[in-house]
Amino acid sequence: MSSALRTLTVALGERAYPIVIGADLIGDSARYRPYIPGKQVMIVTNETVAPLYLARVEAALTGYQVATVVLPDGEQYKTLGVLDQVYTALLEQRFDRRCTLVALGGGVVGDMTGFAAASYQRGVNFIQVPTTLLSQVDSSVGGKTGVNHPLGKNMIGAFHQPQCVIIDTATLDTLPDRELSAGLAEVIKYGLISDAEFFVWLEQNMPALMARDAAALSYAIERSCADKAAVVAADERESGQRALLNLGHTFGHAIETGMGYGSWLHGEAVGAGMCMAAAMSRRLGWLSEQQFRRVERLVAAAGLPVGPPDSISPDRFMALMAVDKKVLDGQMRLVLLQDIGRSVVTADFDPAALKQTLYAA
């Protein structure tokens, strides 16, 4: 990976925080210490990441009272029951309100650790150390935390911003190909919702990203984080513009819930969901056939599915989509495309277009 160090800022006034991007940062104590106000640090990780990186983070935190919780790995474990392991460890070891939690892992670890930090003693500090592409470009930035419920994904949670985000690009060297593709779904999303120039760059550079070219990956991470940071700074709690970041997610969350958490990776479901959103936008006359095909080609080039599984019926899909955080006053709202690089959150769409999209998928 490129060794150049880059720092972005999520501009949230007194709660602003840096996103530091570079290689071999995970064991650098100087990255952590300015953001740890007390003496107690709890590292939360999972069974896959712990053997790879836990020792390096522990070594970077020499001098603190450090404890560790190792959770099972997988979306199916993103539950209140598993999260209770974190609370139990914090209480057993008498962690106080000045403690800091460190989320070492992918999006599941980050979301769960953040929710633990938001709710333990009504709020303590935490640091994000994302180790997957998806978590580096999306879930580690913005303060969305939470767990899943059998009836809906991410329906239990809180907004709680980290103190900093430490993105060590070298961790992608150990990332499985399937996980790399899943992360690229969220990268493509930024191009589609507001950054047409980045979308074109992705069309030109997807082979390099799939080949794990260090410079290409570093650029994609930085550009994605910059795009997300700008949206979060403008709309921290998703009252308007931030909902655009959910392009493909209403369809995608329905796939994840319907198939059982962990069957499809989040990024795989989002990839299919973005294609469904693009197909519906085409039916509404907002996207041309050519634009739709560009979306579909780029998603496929990232090694992602371009449609949902056959096992979820259209009626089941509709029922699952009705349990979504964007539903307001009983009205389903969707993120749709008016152009590549221009998106909208709307409840003002022809229901027939949605029905046709589901039946055609």
C-alpha positions as CSV (number, residue, x, y, z in Angstrom):
1,M,0.0,0.0,0.0
2,S,1.0,3.6,-0.5
3,S,2.9,4.9,2.6
4,A,1.8,8.5,2.1
5,L,0.0,9.7,5.2
6,R,-3.3,11.6,4.6
7,T,-5.5,13.3,7.1
8,L,-9.1,14.3,6.6
9,T,-11.4,16.0,9.1
10,V,-15.1,15.3,9.8
11,A,-16.2,18.9,10.5
12,L,-18.6,18.6,13.4
13,G,-17.6,21.6,15.5
14,E,-16.6,20.6,19.0
15,R,-17.0,16.9,18.0
16,A,-14.8,17.1,14.9
17,Y,-12.4,14.3,14.5
18,P,-9.6,13.2,12.1
19,I,-9.5,10.3,9.6
20,V,-5.9,9.3,9.2
21,I,-5.1,7.1,6.2
22,G,-1.8,5.4,5.5
23,A,0.1,2.1,5.7
24,D,1.3,0.5,8.9
25,L,-0.5,2.8,11.2
26,I,-2.2,0.1,13.3
27,G,0.8,-0.3,15.7
28,D,1.8,3.3,15.9
29,S,1.1,4.5,19.5
30,A,1.2,8.1,18.4
31,R,-2.0,7.6,16.5
32,Y,-4.0,6.6,19.6
33,R,-2.6,8.5,22.6
34,P,-4.0,12.0,21.8
35,Y,-7.5,10.5,21.8
36,I,-7.4,8.5,25.0
37,P,-8.3,10.7,28.0
38,G,-8.2,8.1,30.7
39,K,-6.1,5.1,31.7
40,Q,-8.5,2.3,30.7
41,V,-8.8,0.9,27.1
42,M,-11.0,-1.9,26.0
43,I,-10.1,-3.4,22.5
44,V,-13.1,-5.1,20.8
45,T,-12.3,-7.3,17.9
46,N,-13.3,-10.7,16.4
47,E,-11.9,-14.2,16.0
48,T,-10.7,-13.5,12.5
49,V,-8.9,-10.2,13.1
50,A,-7.5,-10.9,16.5
51,P,-4.8,-13.3,15.4
52,L,-3.7,-10.9,12.7
53,Y,-3.6,-7.5,14.4
54,L,-4.5,-7.6,18.1
55,A,-0.9,-8.0,19.4
56,R,0.2,-4.9,17.5
57,V,-2.6,-2.8,18.9
58,E,-1.9,-4.0,22.4
59,A,1.7,-3.1,22.0
60,A,0.8,0.4,20.8
61,L,-1.2,0.8,24.0
62,T,1.5,-0.1,26.5
63,G,1.1,1.9,29.7
64,Y,-2.7,1.8,29.8
65,Q,-5.0,-0.7,31.6
66,V,-5.8,-2.7,28.5
67,A,-8.5,-5.4,28.2
68,T,-9.8,-7.3,25.2
69,V,-13.1,-8.8,24.1
70,V,-13.0,-11.2,21.1
71,L,-16.4,-11.6,19.5
72,P,-17.5,-14.3,17.0
73,D,-17.1,-13.1,13.3
74,G,-20.1,-12.5,11.1
75,E,-23.2,-10.4,10.5
76,Q,-25.3,-13.1,12.2
77,Y,-23.6,-12.2,15.5
78,K,-24.4,-8.5,15.3
79,T,-27.0,-8.9,18.1
80,L,-27.8,-7.5,21.5
81,G,-27.0,-10.9,23.0
82,V,-23.5,-10.9,21.6
83,L,-23.0,-7.2,22.5
84,D,-23.7,-8.1,26.1
85,Q,-20.2,-9.7,26.2
86,V,-18.8,-6.2,25.8
87,Y,-20.9,-4.7,28.6
88,T,-20.1,-7.7,30.9
89,A,-16.3,-7.3,30.3
90,L,-16.5,-3.5,31.0
91,L,-18.4,-4.0,34.2
92,E,-16.4,-7.0,35.5
93,Q,-13.2,-5.0,35.0
94,R,-14.7,-1.8,36.5
95,F,-14.1,0.4,33.5
96,D,-15.2,4.0,34.3
97,R,-16.6,6.9,32.3
98,R,-13.1,8.0,31.2
99,C,-12.4,4.7,29.4
100,T,-11.9,4.3,25.7
101,L,-13.1,1.5,23.5
102,V,-11.1,0.6,20.4
103,A,-13.0,-1.1,17.5
104,L,-10.5,-3.3,15.7
105,G,-12.2,-5.0,12.8
106,G,-14.8,-4.6,10.1
107,G,-18.2,-3.0,10.0
108,V,-19.8,-5.4,12.5
109,V,-17.2,-4.8,15.1
110,G,-17.2,-1.1,14.5
111,D,-21.0,-0.8,14.7
112,M,-21.2,-2.9,17.9
113,T,-18.3,-1.3,19.6
114,G,-19.7,2.2,18.8
115,F,-23.1,1.2,20.2
116,A,-21.4,-0.1,23.4
117,A,-19.5,3.2,23.7
118,A,-22.7,5.2,23.1
119,S,-24.6,3.3,25.8
120,Y,-22.1,2.3,28.5
121,Q,-22.5,4.7,31.4
122,R,-24.5,6.8,29.0
123,G,-21.5,7.4,26.7
124,V,-17.8,6.9,26.6
125,N,-15.1,7.5,24.0
126,F,-14.2,5.2,21.2
127,I,-11.7,4.9,18.4
128,Q,-12.3,3.2,15.0
129,V,-9.6,1.0,13.5
130,P,-11.3,-0.5,10.5
131,T,-9.6,-3.4,8.8
132,T,-11.9,-4.1,5.8
133,L,-12.4,-1.9,2.7
134,L,-16.1,-1.6,3.5
135,S,-15.5,-0.3,7.0
136,Q,-12.7,2.0,5.9
137,V,-14.8,3.8,3.3
138,D,-18.1,3.7,5.0
139,S,-19.2,2.3,8.4
140,S,-16.2,3.7,10.4
141,V,-17.0,7.3,9.4
142,G,-20.1,9.2,10.6
143,G,-21.0,7.8,14.0
144,K,-23.8,5.4,13.1
145,T,-23.7,2.5,15.6
146,G,-26.0,-0.4,16.3
147,V,-27.1,-4.0,16.1
148,N,-29.5,-6.0,14.0
149,H,-32.9,-7.5,14.9
150,P,-34.4,-10.6,13.3
151,L,-37.1,-8.3,11.8
152,G,-34.8,-5.5,10.5
153,K,-31.1,-4.6,10.0
154,N,-29.6,-1.8,12.1
155,M,-32.9,-0.9,13.7
156,I,-31.4,-0.6,17.2
157,G,-28.6,1.9,17.7
158,A,-27.4,5.4,18.3
159,F,-25.5,8.2,16.7
160,H,-22.2,8.4,18.5
161,Q,-19.1,9.8,16.8
162,P,-15.6,8.3,17.3
163,Q,-12.6,10.3,18.6
164,C,-10.7,9.4,15.5
165,V,-10.5,6.9,12.7
166,I,-7.2,5.1,12.0
167,I,-7.2,3.6,8.5
168,D,-4.2,1.3,8.0
169,T,-4.3,0.5,4.3
170,A,-1.9,-2.4,4.8
171,T,-4.7,-4.4,6.5
172,L,-6.2,-4.9,3.1
173,D,-3.3,-7.2,2.2
174,T,-5.0,-9.9,4.3
175,L,-8.6,-9.2,3.1
176,P,-10.3,-12.0,1.2
177,D,-11.3,-11.3,-2.4
178,R,-15.0,-11.5,-1.6
179,E,-14.6,-8.9,1.2
180,L,-12.7,-6.6,-1.2
181,S,-15.6,-6.7,-3.7
182,A,-18.1,-6.1,-0.9
183,G,-16.2,-2.9,0.0
184,L,-16.1,-1.7,-3.5
185,A,-19.9,-1.6,-3.5
186,E,-19.8,1.3,-1.0
187,V,-17.0,3.0,-3.1
188,I,-19.2,2.8,-6.2
189,K,-22.1,4.3,-4.2
190,Y,-20.2,7.6,-3.7
191,G,-19.7,8.0,-7.4
192,L,-23.4,7.4,-8.0
193,I,-24.9,9.7,-5.4
194,S,-22.9,12.8,-5.8
195,D,-19.5,12.4,-7.6
196,A,-19.9,11.7,-11.3
197,E,-16.2,12.4,-11.9
198,F,-15.3,9.7,-9.3
199,F,-17.7,7.3,-11.1
200,V,-15.8,7.8,-14.3
201,W,-12.5,7.2,-12.5
202,L,-13.9,4.0,-11.1
203,E,-14.9,2.8,-14.6
204,Q,-11.4,3.4,-15.7
205,N,-9.6,2.0,-12.7
206,M,-11.8,-1.0,-11.5
207,P,-9.3,-3.5,-12.9
208,A,-6.5,-1.9,-10.8
209,L,-8.7,-1.9,-7.7
210,M,-9.5,-5.6,-8.2
211,A,-5.8,-6.3,-8.7
212,R,-5.2,-4.5,-5.3
213,D,-3.1,-1.8,-6.8
214,A,-1.8,0.2,-3.8
215,A,-2.1,3.7,-5.3
216,A,-5.6,3.0,-6.7
217,L,-6.9,1.7,-3.4
218,S,-5.5,4.5,-1.4
219,Y,-7.0,7.1,-3.7
220,A,-10.4,5.3,-3.6
221,I,-10.4,5.2,0.2
222,E,-9.4,8.9,0.5
223,R,-12.0,10.0,-2.1
224,S,-14.7,7.9,-0.5
225,C,-14.0,9.2,3.0
226,A,-13.9,12.8,1.8
227,D,-17.3,12.4,0.1
228,K,-18.8,10.8,3.2
229,A,-17.2,13.3,5.6
230,A,-18.8,16.2,3.6
231,V,-22.2,14.6,3.8
232,V,-21.9,13.8,7.5
233,A,-20.8,17.3,8.4
234,A,-23.8,18.7,6.6
235,D,-26.4,16.3,8.1
236,E,-25.1,14.4,11.0
237,R,-28.3,12.7,12.1
238,E,-29.8,11.9,8.7
239,S,-32.6,14.4,8.7
240,G,-32.1,15.0,5.0
241,Q,-29.0,14.8,2.7
242,R,-27.3,12.0,4.6
243,A,-30.1,9.6,3.7
244,L,-28.6,9.7,0.2
245,L,-25.8,7.5,1.6
246,N,-28.4,4.7,1.7
247,L,-28.5,4.3,-2.1
248,G,-29.2,0.6,-2.7
249,H,-29.6,-0.1,1.1
250,T,-33.4,-0.4,1.3
251,F,-33.3,-3.1,-1.3
252,G,-30.0,-4.5,0.1
253,H,-31.2,-4.7,3.7
254,A,-34.2,-6.6,2.5
255,I,-31.9,-9.1,0.9
256,E,-29.8,-9.5,4.0
257,T,-32.8,-9.9,6.3
258,G,-34.6,-12.2,3.9
259,M,-31.7,-14.5,3.3
260,G,-30.5,-14.5,6.9
261,Y,-27.7,-12.3,8.2
262,G,-24.3,-13.5,6.9
263,S,-25.6,-15.4,3.9
264,W,-24.9,-12.4,1.6
265,L,-22.3,-9.9,2.6
266,H,-23.6,-6.4,3.2
267,G,-21.6,-5.1,0.2
268,E,-23.0,-7.8,-2.1
269,A,-26.6,-6.9,-1.1
270,V,-25.8,-3.2,-1.6
271,G,-24.4,-3.9,-5.1
272,A,-27.6,-5.7,-6.1
273,G,-29.6,-3.0,-4.4
274,M,-27.9,-0.2,-6.3
275,C,-28.7,-2.0,-9.6
276,M,-32.3,-2.4,-8.5
277,A,-32.5,1.3,-7.6
278,A,-31.0,2.2,-11.0
279,A,-33.5,-0.1,-12.8
280,M,-36.4,1.6,-11.0
281,S,-34.9,5.0,-11.9
282,R,-34.8,3.9,-15.5
283,R,-38.5,2.8,-15.3
284,L,-39.4,6.3,-14.0
285,G,-37.6,7.9,-16.9
286,W,-34.9,9.4,-14.8
287,L,-32.0,7.3,-16.1
288,S,-31.4,6.3,-19.7
289,E,-30.8,2.7,-20.8
290,Q,-27.2,3.6,-21.4
291,Q,-26.8,5.0,-17.9
292,F,-28.4,2.0,-16.3
293,R,-26.1,-0.3,-18.2
294,R,-23.0,1.7,-17.0
295,V,-24.2,1.1,-13.4
296,E,-24.7,-2.6,-14.0
297,R,-21.4,-3.0,-15.7
298,L,-19.4,-1.3,-13.0
299,V,-21.1,-3.3,-10.2
300,A,-20.4,-6.5,-12.1
301,A,-16.8,-5.5,-12.8
302,A,-16.4,-5.2,-9.0
303,G,-17.3,-8.9,-8.7
304,L,-20.7,-8.1,-7.2
305,P,-24.2,-9.5,-8.0
306,V,-26.4,-7.2,-10.1
307,G,-29.7,-8.7,-9.0
308,P,-31.3,-10.2,-5.9
309,P,-31.6,-13.9,-5.1
310,D,-34.6,-15.7,-6.7
311,S,-35.6,-17.1,-3.3
312,I,-37.2,-13.8,-2.1
313,S,-40.6,-13.3,-3.6
314,P,-41.7,-9.8,-4.6
315,D,-44.4,-9.8,-1.8
316,R,-41.8,-10.8,0.7
317,F,-39.4,-8.1,-0.6
318,M,-42.1,-5.5,-0.1
319,A,-42.8,-6.6,3.4
320,L,-39.1,-6.5,4.3
321,M,-38.6,-3.1,2.7
322,A,-41.4,-1.7,4.8
323,V,-39.2,-2.2,7.9
324,D,-36.7,0.5,7.0
325,K,-35.3,3.5,8.9
326,K,-36.3,5.7,5.9
327,V,-40.0,4.9,6.3
328,L,-41.7,8.0,7.8
329,D,-45.4,8.2,8.8
330,G,-46.0,4.9,7.0
331,Q,-44.5,6.1,3.7
332,M,-41.6,4.3,2.1
333,R,-38.8,6.5,0.9
334,L,-36.2,5.4,-1.6
335,V,-32.9,6.7,-2.8
336,L,-33.1,6.9,-6.5
337,L,-30.9,8.3,-9.3
338,Q,-31.7,11.3,-11.5
339,D,-28.4,11.0,-13.2
340,I,-25.0,9.3,-12.5
341,G,-23.7,11.5,-9.7
342,R,-27.2,13.0,-8.9
343,S,-29.5,11.2,-6.4
344,V,-32.7,12.0,-4.5
345,V,-34.5,10.6,-1.4
346,T,-38.2,10.5,-2.3
347,A,-41.5,9.0,-1.4
348,D,-43.0,10.5,-4.6
349,F,-42.7,7.6,-7.0
350,D,-45.1,5.5,-9.0
351,P,-45.7,2.3,-6.9
352,A,-46.1,0.4,-10.2
353,A,-42.4,1.1,-11.0
354,L,-41.3,-0.4,-7.7
355,K,-43.6,-3.4,-8.3
356,Q,-42.3,-3.9,-11.8
357,T,-38.7,-3.7,-10.6
358,L,-39.3,-6.4,-8.0
359,Y,-41.1,-8.7,-10.4
360,A,-38.4,-8.2,-13.1
361,A,-35.5,-8.8,-10.7
